Amino acid sequence: MRRLRTRAQFQALLRTPPVAKTAHFALHRLKATSPDVAEGGPVSAPAFLPAGSAWLGAMTPKRCARRAVTRNAIRRQIYAMGEQLNLPLSDQAYLIRLRAAYSPTRFPSARSEALLHAVRAELLQLFQRIQPSCAPC
């Protein structure tokens, strides 16, 4: 699985509507390759080359997680779940976006085990919404 790195990759995914949402996350999905021009369709998205790869990105804006420790911990959980899950990811690009802040009264620590478990449970729920048979390896 490859990670999204460039601005063009993130923008391409953000132009698509979310395919699944939870209380704190939104999941955007895009087919990384398209039919060839000779067949009457658009050209492959150059942002997602090499073709045939799976792509995963994480977006944790400052307005939703003020502390860098929290943003980094959430991003690590996203990438870890992406590696563990048994998803058919080839030729697909996924972007998981944090869209709401976790309550600081419920999780006062910037990186507590309770917060990490809550994030992990919600990410599993998010992936199960797009594919019900999704389970950790």
CYANA upper distance limits for C-alpha pairs under 8 A (distance plus 0.5 A):
  1 MET  CA     53 SER  CA      7.08
  1 MET  CA     54 ALA  CA      5.42
  1 MET  CA     55 TRP  CA      6.31
  1 MET  CA     56 LEU  CA      7.58
  1 MET  CA     83 GLU  CA      7.86
  2 ARG  CA     53 SER  CA      7.36
  2 ARG  CA     54 ALA  CA      6.40
  2 ARG  CA     55 TRP  CA      5.26
  2 ARG  CA     56 LEU  CA      6.82
  3 ARG  CA     55 TRP  CA      5.90
  3 ARG  CA     56 LEU  CA      5.45
  3 ARG  CA     57 GLY  CA      6.12
  4 LEU  CA      9 GLN  CA      6.77
  4 LEU  CA     10 PHE  CA      7.46
  4 LEU  CA     55 TRP  CA      6.67
  4 LEU  CA     56 LEU  CA      6.32
  4 LEU  CA     57 GLY  CA      5.35
  4 LEU  CA     58 ALA  CA      8.49
  5 ARG  CA      9 GLN  CA      7.50
  5 ARG  CA     10 PHE  CA      8.29
  5 ARG  CA     57 GLY  CA      8.28
  6 THR  CA     10 PHE  CA      7.14
  6 THR  CA     47 ALA  CA      8.31
  7 ARG  CA     11 GLN  CA      6.56
  8 ALA  CA     12 ALA  CA      6.53
  8 ALA  CA     47 ALA  CA      6.79
  9 GLN  CA     13 LEU  CA      7.01
  9 GLN  CA     47 ALA  CA      5.95
  9 GLN  CA     48 PHE  CA      7.50
 10 PHE  CA     14 LEU  CA      6.61
 10 PHE  CA     57 GLY  CA      8.16
 10 PHE  CA     95 LEU  CA      7.99
 11 GLN  CA     15 ARG  CA      6.71
 12 ALA  CA     16 THR  CA      7.72
 13 LEU  CA     28 HIS  CA      6.60
 13 LEU  CA     29 ARG  CA      7.05
 13 LEU  CA     30 LEU  CA      6.74
 13 LEU  CA     93 ALA  CA      8.12
 13 LEU  CA     94 TYR  CA      7.90
 13 LEU  CA     95 LEU  CA      7.09
 14 LEU  CA     28 HIS  CA      7.40
 14 LEU  CA     95 LEU  CA      8.44
 16 THR  CA     28 HIS  CA      6.96
 16 THR  CA     29 ARG  CA      7.70
 16 THR  CA     30 LEU  CA      7.73
 17 PRO  CA     28 HIS  CA      6.91
 18 PRO  CA     26 ALA  CA      6.45
 18 PRO  CA     27 LEU  CA      5.76
 18 PRO  CA     28 HIS  CA      4.96
 18 PRO  CA     29 ARG  CA      7.65
 19 VAL  CA     26 ALA  CA      8.19
 19 VAL  CA     27 LEU  CA      6.34
 19 VAL  CA     28 HIS  CA      6.19
 19 VAL  CA     29 ARG  CA      7.13
 19 VAL  CA    130 ILE  CA      7.66
 20 ALA  CA     26 ALA  CA      6.42
 20 ALA  CA     27 LEU  CA      5.75
 20 ALA  CA     28 HIS  CA      7.88
 20 ALA  CA    126 LEU  CA      6.88
 20 ALA  CA    127 PHE  CA      8.49
 20 ALA  CA    129 ARG  CA      6.77
 20 ALA  CA    130 ILE  CA      7.00
 21 LYS  CA     25 PHE  CA      6.26
 21 LYS  CA     26 ALA  CA      4.91
 21 LYS  CA     27 LEU  CA      6.76
 21 LYS  CA    126 LEU  CA      6.98
 22 THR  CA     26 ALA  CA      6.94
 22 THR  CA    122 GLU  CA      7.54
 22 THR  CA    125 GLN  CA      8.15
 22 THR  CA    126 LEU  CA      6.71
 23 ALA  CA    100 ALA  CA      7.65
 24 HIS  CA     98 LEU  CA      6.32
 24 HIS  CA     99 ARG  CA      5.89
 24 HIS  CA    100 ALA  CA      5.20
 24 HIS  CA    101 ALA  CA      7.22
 24 HIS  CA    102 TYR  CA      7.83
 24 HIS  CA    122 GLU  CA      8.38
 25 PHE  CA     96 ILE  CA      7.14
 25 PHE  CA     97 ARG  CA      6.04
 25 PHE  CA     98 LEU  CA      5.12
 25 PHE  CA     99 ARG  CA      5.84
 25 PHE  CA    100 ALA  CA      7.57
 25 PHE  CA    122 GLU  CA      8.40
 25 PHE  CA    123 LEU  CA      8.18
 25 PHE  CA    126 LEU  CA      8.07
 26 ALA  CA     96 ILE  CA      6.28
 26 ALA  CA     97 ARG  CA      5.69
 26 ALA  CA     98 LEU  CA      7.06
 26 ALA  CA     99 ARG  CA      7.05
 26 ALA  CA    126 LEU  CA      8.34
 27 LEU  CA     94 TYR  CA      7.38
 27 LEU  CA     95 LEU  CA      6.25
 27 LEU  CA     96 ILE  CA      5.15
 27 LEU  CA     97 ARG  CA      6.86
 27 LEU  CA    126 LEU  CA      7.84
 28 HIS  CA     94 TYR  CA      6.13
 28 HIS  CA     95 LEU  CA      5.56
 28 HIS  CA     96 ILE  CA      6.95
 28 HIS  CA     97 ARG  CA      8.41
 29 ARG  CA     92 GLN  CA      7.43
 29 ARG  CA     93 ALA  CA      6.16
 29 ARG  CA     94 TYR  CA      5.09
 29 ARG  CA     95 LEU  CA      7.01
 30 LEU  CA     92 GLN  CA      6.32
 30 LEU  CA     93 ALA  CA      5.66
 30 LEU  CA     94 TYR  CA      7.08
 31 LYS  CA     91 ASP  CA      6.38
 31 LYS  CA     92 GLN  CA      5.11
 31 LYS  CA     93 ALA  CA      6.67
 32 ALA  CA     44 SER  CA      7.72
 32 ALA  CA     45 ALA  CA      6.92
 32 ALA  CA     48 PHE  CA      6.27
 32 ALA  CA     51 ALA  CA      7.71
 32 ALA  CA     91 ASP  CA      5.46
 32 ALA  CA     92 GLN  CA      5.53
 32 ALA  CA     93 ALA  CA      6.21
 33 THR  CA     43 VAL  CA      8.36
 33 THR  CA     44 SER  CA      5.19
 33 THR  CA     45 ALA  CA      6.55
 33 THR  CA     48 PHE  CA      8.03
 33 THR  CA     51 ALA  CA      7.05
 33 THR  CA     52 GLY  CA      8.41
 33 THR  CA     91 ASP  CA      6.63
 33 THR  CA     92 GLN  CA      8.38
 34 SER  CA     41 GLY  CA      7.65
 34 SER  CA     42 PRO  CA      6.78
 34 SER  CA     43 VAL  CA      6.62
 34 SER  CA     44 SER  CA      5.40
 34 SER  CA     45 ALA  CA      7.70
 35 PRO  CA     39 GLU  CA      7.09
 35 PRO  CA     40 GLY  CA      8.12
 35 PRO  CA     41 GLY  CA      5.68
 35 PRO  CA     42 PRO  CA      6.66
 35 PRO  CA     43 VAL  CA      7.00
 35 PRO  CA     44 SER  CA      7.45
 36 ASP  CA     40 GLY  CA      7.43
 36 ASP  CA     41 GLY  CA      6.17
 36 ASP  CA     42 PRO  CA      6.64
 36 ASP  CA     43 VAL  CA      5.76
 36 ASP  CA     44 SER  CA      7.41
 37 VAL  CA     41 GLY  CA      5.44
 37 VAL  CA     42 PRO  CA      5.91
 37 VAL  CA     43 VAL  CA      6.04
 45 ALA  CA     49 LEU  CA      8.01
 48 PHE  CA     55 TRP  CA      8.29
 48 PHE  CA     93 ALA  CA      8.44
 49 LEU  CA     53 SER  CA      8.37
 51 ALA  CA     91 ASP  CA      7.11
 52 GLY  CA     90 SER  CA      6.08
 52 GLY  CA     91 ASP  CA      5.37
 53 SER  CA     89 LEU  CA      8.26
 53 SER  CA     90 SER  CA      5.78
 53 SER  CA     91 ASP  CA      6.01
 53 SER  CA     92 GLN  CA      7.96
 54 ALA  CA     89 LEU  CA      5.55
 54 ALA  CA     90 SER  CA      5.12
 54 ALA  CA     91 ASP  CA      6.08
 54 ALA  CA     92 GLN  CA      5.93
 54 ALA  CA     93 ALA  CA      6.56
 55 TRP  CA     89 LEU  CA      8.09
 55 TRP  CA     91 ASP  CA      8.39
 55 TRP  CA     92 GLN  CA      6.82
 55 TRP  CA     93 ALA  CA      4.91
 55 TRP  CA     94 TYR  CA      6.55
 56 LEU  CA     79 TYR  CA      7.99
 56 LEU  CA     82 GLY  CA      7.78
 56 LEU  CA     93 ALA  CA      6.37
 56 LEU  CA     94 TYR  CA      5.33
 56 LEU  CA     95 LEU  CA      6.31
 56 LEU  CA     96 ILE  CA      8.33
 57 GLY  CA     79 TYR  CA      8.31
 57 GLY  CA     94 TYR  CA      6.70
 57 GLY  CA     95 LEU  CA      5.08
 57 GLY  CA     96 ILE  CA      6.73
 58 ALA  CA     75 ARG  CA      6.36
 58 ALA  CA     78 ILE  CA      7.14
 58 ALA  CA     79 TYR  CA      8.06
 58 ALA  CA     95 LEU  CA      6.22
 58 ALA  CA     96 ILE  CA      5.50
 58 ALA  CA     97 ARG  CA      6.47
 59 MET  CA     75 ARG  CA      7.90
 59 MET  CA     95 LEU  CA      7.82
 59 MET  CA     96 ILE  CA      6.74
 59 MET  CA     97 ARG  CA      5.13
 59 MET  CA     98 LEU  CA      6.63
 60 THR  CA     64 CYS  CA      7.51
 60 THR  CA     65 ALA  CA      7.43
 60 THR  CA     71 ARG  CA      6.21
 60 THR  CA     74 ILE  CA      7.99
 60 THR  CA     75 ARG  CA      7.53
 60 THR  CA     97 ARG  CA      6.73
 60 THR  CA     98 LEU  CA      5.65
 60 THR  CA     99 ARG  CA      8.45
 61 PRO  CA     65 ALA  CA      6.98
 61 PRO  CA     71 ARG  CA      8.16
 61 PRO  CA     98 LEU  CA      7.43
 62 LYS  CA     66 ARG  CA      5.47
 62 LYS  CA     67 ARG  CA      7.96
 62 LYS  CA     71 ARG  CA      8.19
 63 ARG  CA    101 ALA  CA      8.16
 64 CYS  CA     98 LEU  CA      7.43
 64 CYS  CA     99 ARG  CA      7.19
 64 CYS  CA    100 ALA  CA      5.95
 64 CYS  CA    101 ALA  CA      4.74
 64 CYS  CA    102 TYR  CA      8.04
 65 ALA  CA     70 THR  CA      6.71
 65 ALA  CA     71 ARG  CA      6.28
 65 ALA  CA    101 ALA  CA      6.43
 65 ALA  CA    102 TYR  CA      8.10
 66 ARG  CA     70 THR  CA      8.05
 66 ARG  CA     71 ARG  CA      8.14
 67 ARG  CA     71 ARG  CA      6.98
 67 ARG  CA    110 ALA  CA      7.30
 68 ALA  CA     72 ASN  CA      6.51
 69 VAL  CA     73 ALA  CA      6.62
 69 VAL  CA    110 ALA  CA      6.72
 69 VAL  CA    111 ARG  CA      6.99
 70 THR  CA     74 ILE  CA      6.66
 70 THR  CA    110 ALA  CA      5.79
 70 THR  CA    111 ARG  CA      6.11
 71 ARG  CA     75 ARG  CA      6.71
 72 ASN  CA     76 ARG  CA      6.62
 73 ALA  CA     77 GLN  CA      6.76
 73 ALA  CA    111 ARG  CA      7.28
 73 ALA  CA    116 LEU  CA      7.99
 74 ILE  CA     78 ILE  CA      6.78
 74 ILE  CA    116 LEU  CA      7.87
 74 ILE  CA    119 VAL  CA      7.45
 75 ARG  CA     79 TYR  CA      6.83
 76 ARG  CA     80 ALA  CA      6.51
 77 GLN  CA     81 MET  CA      6.54
 77 GLN  CA    116 LEU  CA      7.88
 77 GLN  CA    119 VAL  CA      7.78
 77 GLN  CA    120 ARG  CA      6.94
 78 ILE  CA     82 GLY  CA      6.68
 78 ILE  CA     96 ILE  CA      7.97
 78 ILE  CA    120 ARG  CA      8.30
 78 ILE  CA    123 LEU  CA      7.65
 79 TYR  CA     83 GLU  CA      6.81
 80 ALA  CA     84 GLN  CA      6.76
 81 MET  CA     85 LEU  CA      6.44
 81 MET  CA    120 ARG  CA      7.92
 81 MET  CA    123 LEU  CA      7.87
 81 MET  CA    124 LEU  CA      8.05
 81 MET  CA    136 PRO  CA      8.39
 84 GLN  CA    136 PRO  CA      5.99
 84 GLN  CA    137 CYS  CA      6.15
 85 LEU  CA    134 CYS  CA      7.09
 85 LEU  CA    135 ALA  CA      6.39
 85 LEU  CA    136 PRO  CA      5.19
 85 LEU  CA    137 CYS  CA      6.51
 86 ASN  CA    134 CYS  CA      6.47
 86 ASN  CA    135 ALA  CA      6.73
 86 ASN  CA    136 PRO  CA      6.93
 86 ASN  CA    137 CYS  CA      6.84
 87 LEU  CA    131 GLN  CA      8.38
 87 LEU  CA    134 CYS  CA      6.95
 89 LEU  CA     93 ALA  CA      8.07
102 TYR  CA    106 ARG  CA      8.35
102 TYR  CA    107 PHE  CA      7.75
103 SER  CA    107 PHE  CA      6.63
104 PRO  CA    108 PRO  CA      5.38
104 PRO  CA    109 SER  CA      8.31
107 PHE  CA    112 SER  CA      7.77
107 PHE  CA    114 ALA  CA      7.80
107 PHE  CA    115 LEU  CA      6.69
111 ARG  CA    115 LEU  CA      7.09
111 ARG  CA    116 LEU  CA      7.69
112 SER  CA    116 LEU  CA      6.91
113 GLU  CA    117 HIS  CA      6.62
114 ALA  CA    118 ALA  CA      6.67
115 LEU  CA    119 VAL  CA      6.63
116 LEU  CA    120 ARG  CA      6.56
117 HIS  CA    121 ALA  CA      6.58
118 ALA  CA    122 GLU  CA      6.69
119 VAL  CA    123 LEU  CA      6.62
120 ARG  CA    124 LEU  CA      6.73
121 ALA  CA    125 GLN  CA      6.78
122 GLU  CA    126 LEU  CA      6.63
123 LEU  CA    127 PHE  CA      6.79
124 LEU  CA    128 GLN  CA      6.63
124 LEU  CA    135 ALA  CA      8.40
125 GLN  CA    129 ARG  CA      6.86
126 LEU  CA    130 ILE  CA      7.63
127 PHE  CA    131 GLN  CA      6.80
127 PHE  CA    132 PRO  CA      8.37
127 PHE  CA    134 CYS  CA      7.29
128 GLN  CA    132 PRO  CA      5.14
128 GLN  CA    133 SER  CA      7.42
128 GLN  CA    134 CYS  CA      6.03
128 GLN  CA    135 ALA  CA      8.37
